[in-house]
Amino acid sequence: MRVLFVCDGGPQVGGGHVMRCLTLAGALTDAGADCAFLDSHAVTPVLDAFAPFEVMRVADAAAWPSGWVVLDSYRSTLEEEAGWRAASRLAVVDDLARPHAADLVIDPSFGRDPAAYAPAVALTGPAHALVRSDFADRREQALIRRDGEVQRALIAFGLTDVGGITATALERIIPLAGPVTLDVVAGSGAPSLPTLRGLAASGIIDLHVDVRDMATLSAAADIAVGAGGGSIWERATLGLPSIVIALADNQIPMTRALDAAGVLLESDLENLGGAWARLTADAELRASLSAKSAALCDGQGARRAAQALLAAG
């Protein structure tokens, strides 16, 4: 089976669409499918920096006919989807519960009703989150050590560091961190990078730029501070107690729902210091967040989604 991935990206959009498509492509490749990405100026830099395997790229979809197209873009329209579906079966990765002209929808949102996407078949909920296999590989070892003191914290707001949020968040965290080691992740184009390099040179943070192995950093952390979106499920796979700041309006409803369910702590920049103090001081809270988040997501969603595509032929 051939599968063509068409995904959005760029400084304003971020790299999350490409990363979760890479995850699904890896699971499909492992299952015997042939995968390619439609090349673009937005997608190519992310593929160059983070693809964990050699990724086939095509400039023209017509020159590489496929049985399935996987589309991941918040900007896609019903007309565009109908165009893709005219030549191939169409799977859409989304989390906005909007109408789609698709055969299959993958939406990992907490509490999402599959009926929201009828008549398309919908794979919904965190069990279908497209989490890279290296997180699942580290899950058992990470969960064993979740009852210790806070010695390392992961600070990661995505590849694009929207609005320089990493540096702003660290202004709130550093005065409270004490002996906690701060592993700070940023992309090479992050607006915060000059500030972060200065903090790293002073020994205040450990800086990691364009990290390929986020699973190892996440598994080594005792708590995390990060964005909403797909990274929530990476941290949940490892049972990593987290403070989450929504960086886009579409992230707010799920972040609030997960906070209400005791899966994470929702915050904003103004209240980040208080959330940090609460999480670092309360071992019972950390244990509860760890258990509830790990119970939601086991990191096998990409394998399940790949099996669904392959079974549909």
Secondary structure as a PSIPRED ss2 file (coil, helix, strand):
# PSIPRED VFORMAT (PSIPRED V4.0)

   1 M C   1.000  0.000  0.000
   2 R E   0.000  0.000  1.000
   3 V E   0.000  0.000  1.000
   4 L E   0.000  0.000  1.000
   5 F E   0.000  0.000  1.000
   6 V E   0.000  0.000  1.000
   7 C E   0.000  0.000  1.000
   8 D C   1.000  0.000  0.000
   9 G C   1.000  0.000  0.000
  10 G C   1.000  0.000  0.000
  11 P C   1.000  0.000  0.000
  12 Q C   1.000  0.000  0.000
  13 V C   1.000  0.000  0.000
  14 G C   1.000  0.000  0.000
  15 G C   1.000  0.000  0.000
  16 G H   0.000  1.000  0.000
  17 H H   0.000  1.000  0.000
  18 V H   0.000  1.000  0.000
  19 M H   0.000  1.000  0.000
  20 R H   0.000  1.000  0.000
  21 C H   0.000  1.000  0.000
  22 L H   0.000  1.000  0.000
  23 T H   0.000  1.000  0.000
  24 L H   0.000  1.000  0.000
  25 A H   0.000  1.000  0.000
  26 G H   0.000  1.000  0.000
  27 A H   0.000  1.000  0.000
  28 L H   0.000  1.000  0.000
  29 T H   0.000  1.000  0.000
  30 D H   0.000  1.000  0.000
  31 A C   1.000  0.000  0.000
  32 G C   1.000  0.000  0.000
  33 A C   1.000  0.000  0.000
  34 D E   0.000  0.000  1.000
  35 C E   0.000  0.000  1.000
  36 A E   0.000  0.000  1.000
  37 F E   0.000  0.000  1.000
  38 L E   0.000  0.000  1.000
  39 D C   1.000  0.000  0.000
  40 S C   1.000  0.000  0.000
  41 H C   1.000  0.000  0.000
  42 A C   1.000  0.000  0.000
  43 V C   1.000  0.000  0.000
  44 T H   0.000  1.000  0.000
  45 P H   0.000  1.000  0.000
  46 V H   0.000  1.000  0.000
  47 L H   0.000  1.000  0.000
  48 D H   0.000  1.000  0.000
  49 A H   0.000  1.000  0.000
  50 F H   0.000  1.000  0.000
  51 A C   1.000  0.000  0.000
  52 P C   1.000  0.000  0.000
  53 F C   1.000  0.000  0.000
  54 E C   1.000  0.000  0.000
  55 V C   1.000  0.000  0.000
  56 M E   0.000  0.000  1.000
  57 R E   0.000  0.000  1.000
  58 V E   0.000  0.000  1.000
  59 A C   1.000  0.000  0.000
  60 D C   1.000  0.000  0.000
  61 A H   0.000  1.000  0.000
  62 A H   0.000  1.000  0.000
  63 A H   0.000  1.000  0.000
  64 W C   1.000  0.000  0.000
  65 P C   1.000  0.000  0.000
  66 S C   1.000  0.000  0.000
  67 G C   1.000  0.000  0.000
  68 W E   0.000  0.000  1.000
  69 V E   0.000  0.000  1.000
  70 V E   0.000  0.000  1.000
  71 L E   0.000  0.000  1.000
  72 D E   0.000  0.000  1.000
  73 S C   1.000  0.000  0.000
  74 Y C   1.000  0.000  0.000
  75 R C   1.000  0.000  0.000
  76 S C   1.000  0.000  0.000
  77 T C   1.000  0.000  0.000
  78 L H   0.000  1.000  0.000
  79 E H   0.000  1.000  0.000
  80 E H   0.000  1.000  0.000
  81 E H   0.000  1.000  0.000
  82 A H   0.000  1.000  0.000
  83 G H   0.000  1.000  0.000
  84 W H   0.000  1.000  0.000
  85 R H   0.000  1.000  0.000
  86 A H   0.000  1.000  0.000
  87 A H   0.000  1.000  0.000
  88 S C   1.000  0.000  0.000
  89 R E   0.000  0.000  1.000
  90 L E   0.000  0.000  1.000
  91 A E   0.000  0.000  1.000
  92 V E   0.000  0.000  1.000
  93 V E   0.000  0.000  1.000
  94 D C   1.000  0.000  0.000
  95 D C   1.000  0.000  0.000
  96 L C   1.000  0.000  0.000
  97 A C   1.000  0.000  0.000
  98 R C   1.000  0.000  0.000
  99 P C   1.000  0.000  0.000
 100 H C   1.000  0.000  0.000
 101 A C   1.000  0.000  0.000
 102 A C   1.000  0.000  0.000
 103 D C   1.000  0.000  0.000
 104 L E   0.000  0.000  1.000
 105 V E   0.000  0.000  1.000
 106 I E   0.000  0.000  1.000
 107 D E   0.000  0.000  1.000
 108 P C   1.000  0.000  0.000
 109 S C   1.000  0.000  0.000
 110 F C   1.000  0.000  0.000
 111 G C   1.000  0.000  0.000
 112 R C   1.000  0.000  0.000
 113 D C   1.000  0.000  0.000
 114 P H   0.000  1.000  0.000
 115 A H   0.000  1.000  0.000
 116 A H   0.000  1.000  0.000
 117 Y H   0.000  1.000  0.000
 118 A C   1.000  0.000  0.000
 119 P C   1.000  0.000  0.000
 120 A C   1.000  0.000  0.000
 121 V E   0.000  0.000  1.000
 122 A E   0.000  0.000  1.000
 123 L E   0.000  0.000  1.000
 124 T E   0.000  0.000  1.000
 125 G C   1.000  0.000  0.000
 126 P H   0.000  1.000  0.000
 127 A H   0.000  1.000  0.000
 128 H H   0.000  1.000  0.000
 129 A C   1.000  0.000  0.000
 130 L C   1.000  0.000  0.000
 131 V C   1.000  0.000  0.000
 132 R C   1.000  0.000  0.000
 133 S H   0.000  1.000  0.000
 134 D H   0.000  1.000  0.000
 135 F H   0.000  1.000  0.000
 136 A H   0.000  1.000  0.000
 137 D H   0.000  1.000  0.000
 138 R C   1.000  0.000  0.000
 139 R H   0.000  1.000  0.000
 140 E H   0.000  1.000  0.000
 141 Q H   0.000  1.000  0.000
 142 A H   0.000  1.000  0.000
 143 L H   0.000  1.000  0.000
 144 I H   0.000  1.000  0.000
 145 R C   1.000  0.000  0.000
 146 R C   1.000  0.000  0.000
 147 D C   1.000  0.000  0.000
 148 G C   1.000  0.000  0.000
 149 E C   1.000  0.000  0.000
 150 V C   1.000  0.000  0.000
 151 Q C   1.000  0.000  0.000
 152 R E   0.000  0.000  1.000
 153 A E   0.000  0.000  1.000
 154 L E   0.000  0.000  1.000
 155 I E   0.000  0.000  1.000
 156 A E   0.000  0.000  1.000
 157 F C   1.000  0.000  0.000
 158 G C   1.000  0.000  0.000
 159 L C   1.000  0.000  0.000
 160 T C   1.000  0.000  0.000
 161 D C   1.000  0.000  0.000
 162 V H   0.000  1.000  0.000
 163 G H   0.000  1.000  0.000
 164 G H   0.000  1.000  0.000
 165 I H   0.000  1.000  0.000
 166 T H   0.000  1.000  0.000
 167 A H   0.000  1.000  0.000
 168 T H   0.000  1.000  0.000
 169 A H   0.000  1.000  0.000
 170 L H   0.000  1.000  0.000
 171 E H   0.000  1.000  0.000
 172 R H   0.000  1.000  0.000
 173 I H   0.000  1.000  0.000
 174 I H   0.000  1.000  0.000
 175 P H   0.000  1.000  0.000
 176 L H   0.000  1.000  0.000
 177 A H   0.000  1.000  0.000
 178 G C   1.000  0.000  0.000
 179 P C   1.000  0.000  0.000
 180 V C   1.000  0.000  0.000
 181 T E   0.000  0.000  1.000
 182 L E   0.000  0.000  1.000
 183 D E   0.000  0.000  1.000
 184 V E   0.000  0.000  1.000
 185 V E   0.000  0.000  1.000
 186 A E   0.000  0.000  1.000
 187 G C   1.000  0.000  0.000
 188 S C   1.000  0.000  0.000
 189 G C   1.000  0.000  0.000
 190 A C   1.000  0.000  0.000
 191 P C   1.000  0.000  0.000
 192 S C   1.000  0.000  0.000
 193 L H   0.000  1.000  0.000
 194 P H   0.000  1.000  0.000
 195 T H   0.000  1.000  0.000
 196 L H   0.000  1.000  0.000
 197 R H   0.000  1.000  0.000
 198 G H   0.000  1.000  0.000
 199 L H   0.000  1.000  0.000
 200 A H   0.000  1.000  0.000
 201 A H   0.000  1.000  0.000
 202 S C   1.000  0.000  0.000
 203 G C   1.000  0.000  0.000
 204 I C   1.000  0.000  0.000
 205 I C   1.000  0.000  0.000
 206 D E   0.000  0.000  1.000
 207 L E   0.000  0.000  1.000
 208 H E   0.000  0.000  1.000
 209 V E   0.000  0.000  1.000
 210 D C   1.000  0.000  0.000
 211 V C   1.000  0.000  0.000
 212 R C   1.000  0.000  0.000
 213 D C   1.000  0.000  0.000
 214 M H   0.000  1.000  0.000
 215 A H   0.000  1.000  0.000
 216 T H   0.000  1.000  0.000
 217 L H   0.000  1.000  0.000
 218 S H   0.000  1.000  0.000
 219 A H   0.000  1.000  0.000
 220 A H   0.000  1.000  0.000
 221 A C   1.000  0.000  0.000
 222 D C   1.000  0.000  0.000
 223 I E   0.000  0.000  1.000
 224 A E   0.000  0.000  1.000
 225 V E   0.000  0.000  1.000
 226 G E   0.000  0.000  1.000
 227 A E   0.000  0.000  1.000
 228 G C   1.000  0.000  0.000
 229 G C   1.000  0.000  0.000
 230 G C   1.000  0.000  0.000
 231 S H   0.000  1.000  0.000
 232 I H   0.000  1.000  0.000
 233 W H   0.000  1.000  0.000
 234 E H   0.000  1.000  0.000
 235 R H   0.000  1.000  0.000
 236 A H   0.000  1.000  0.000
 237 T H   0.000  1.000  0.000
 238 L C   1.000  0.000  0.000
 239 G C   1.000  0.000  0.000
 240 L C   1.000  0.000  0.000
 241 P C   1.000  0.000  0.000
 242 S E   0.000  0.000  1.000
 243 I E   0.000  0.000  1.000
 244 V E   0.000  0.000  1.000
 245 I E   0.000  0.000  1.000
 246 A C   1.000  0.000  0.000
 247 L C   1.000  0.000  0.000
 248 A C   1.000  0.000  0.000
 249 D H   0.000  1.000  0.000
 250 N H   0.000  1.000  0.000
 251 Q H   0.000  1.000  0.000
 252 I H   0.000  1.000  0.000
 253 P H   0.000  1.000  0.000
 254 M H   0.000  1.000  0.000
 255 T H   0.000  1.000  0.000
 256 R H   0.000  1.000  0.000
 257 A H   0.000  1.000  0.000
 258 L H   0.000  1.000  0.000
 259 D H   0.000  1.000  0.000
 260 A H   0.000  1.000  0.000
 261 A C   1.000  0.000  0.000
 262 G C   1.000  0.000  0.000
 263 V C   1.000  0.000  0.000
 264 L C   1.000  0.000  0.000
 265 L E   0.000  0.000  1.000
 266 E E   0.000  0.000  1.000
 267 S E   0.000  0.000  1.000
 268 D C   1.000  0.000  0.000
 269 L C   1.000  0.000  0.000
 270 E C   1.000  0.000  0.000
 271 N C   1.000  0.000  0.000
 272 L H   0.000  1.000  0.000
 273 G H   0.000  1.000  0.000
 274 G H   0.000  1.000  0.000
 275 A H   0.000  1.000  0.000
 276 W H   0.000  1.000  0.000
 277 A H   0.000  1.000  0.000
 278 R H   0.000  1.000  0.000
 279 L H   0.000  1.000  0.000
 280 T H   0.000  1.000  0.000
 281 A H   0.000  1.000  0.000
 282 D C   1.000  0.000  0.000
 283 A H   0.000  1.000  0.000
 284 E H   0.000  1.000  0.000
 285 L H   0.000  1.000  0.000
 286 R H   0.000  1.000  0.000
 287 A H   0.000  1.000  0.000
 288 S H   0.000  1.000  0.000
 289 L H   0.000  1.000  0.000
 290 S H   0.000  1.000  0.000
 291 A H   0.000  1.000  0.000
 292 K H   0.000  1.000  0.000
 293 S H   0.000  1.000  0.000
 294 A H   0.000  1.000  0.000
 295 A H   0.000  1.000  0.000
 296 L H   0.000  1.000  0.000
 297 C C   1.000  0.000  0.000
 298 D C   1.000  0.000  0.000
 299 G C   1.000  0.000  0.000
 300 Q C   1.000  0.000  0.000
 301 G H   0.000  1.000  0.000
 302 A H   0.000  1.000  0.000
 303 R H   0.000  1.000  0.000
 304 R H   0.000  1.000  0.000
 305 A H   0.000  1.000  0.000
 306 A H   0.000  1.000  0.000
 307 Q H   0.000  1.000  0.000
 308 A H   0.000  1.000  0.000
 309 L H   0.000  1.000  0.000
 310 L H   0.000  1.000  0.000
 311 A H   0.000  1.000  0.000
 312 A H   0.000  1.000  0.000
 313 G C   1.000  0.000  0.000
